[in-house]
Amino acid sequence: MKSHLIAGVCALGLGACAQAPTPLPDVTAQQASVNPAVVSAIAYANPLMDYSYRAPTGPRDWRTVNDEQSEGN
């Protein structure tokens, strides 16, 4: 138990003495400017535009349906 405590204290002590992390580079100057002449306007597209109602055809025997969809057919 004492060895776990000593290892934990050593890890905390070494972490406290570590260097400060290097800051991230400033990338705002590297980002490309957006040219509005090149970018096309985004038009609204209705997600339900191509919807077509599909009514259920009714219950069928599941064995027949499985046989119709099997790879042998």
C-alpha positions in Angstrom: 0.0 0.0 0.0 2.8 2.3 0.8 4.5 1.7 -2.5 1.2 2.8 -4.3 1.1 5.9 -2.2 4.8 6.8 -2.9 4.3 6.1 -6.7 1.2 8.4 -6.7 3.0 11.2 -4.9 6.0 10.9 -7.3 3.7 11.1 -10.3 2.0 14.2 -8.9 5.3 15.8 -8.1 6.8 15.1 -11.6 3.6 16.4 -13.2 3.8 19.6 -11.2 7.4 20.2 -12.3 6.7 19.6 -16.0 7.0 22.3 -18.6 4.0 24.3 -19.6 2.5 22.9 -22.9 3.4 24.7 -26.0 0.6 26.9 -27.3 -1.2 26.0 -30.5 0.0 28.0 -33.6 -2.1 30.9 -34.9 -3.8 29.5 -38.0 -6.1 32.5 -38.7 -3.6 33.9 -41.2 -3.3 30.5 -43.0 -7.0 30.0 -43.6 -8.1 30.6 -47.1 -10.4 33.5 -47.8 -13.8 32.7 -49.2 -14.5 34.2 -52.6 -18.3 34.7 -52.9 -18.0 34.7 -56.7 -16.8 31.0 -56.7 -19.2 29.6 -54.1 -22.7 28.9 -55.5 -25.8 29.8 -53.4 -27.4 27.0 -51.4 -31.0 26.6 -52.4 -33.6 25.0 -50.2 -34.6 21.5 -51.2 -37.7 20.0 -49.7 -36.8 16.6 -48.2 -40.3 15.3 -48.9 -40.4 16.3 -52.5 -40.0 12.8 -54.0 -42.2 11.1 -51.4 -44.7 8.6 -52.8 -47.2 6.8 -50.6 -46.8 3.0 -50.5 -49.8 1.3 -49.0 -49.4 -2.1 -47.4 -50.3 -4.9 -49.8 -51.7 -7.0 -47.0 -50.4 -9.9 -44.9 -48.9 -12.8 -46.8 -47.6 -16.2 -45.7 -44.0 -15.6 -44.5 -42.8 -18.9 -46.0 -43.9 -17.8 -49.4 -42.2 -14.4 -49.1 -39.0 -16.1 -47.9 -39.0 -18.4 -50.9 -39.5 -15.5 -53.3 -36.6 -13.6 -51.8 -34.2 -16.6 -51.5 -31.0 -16.7 -53.6 -32.1 -19.8 -55.4 -34.8 -17.9 -57.2 
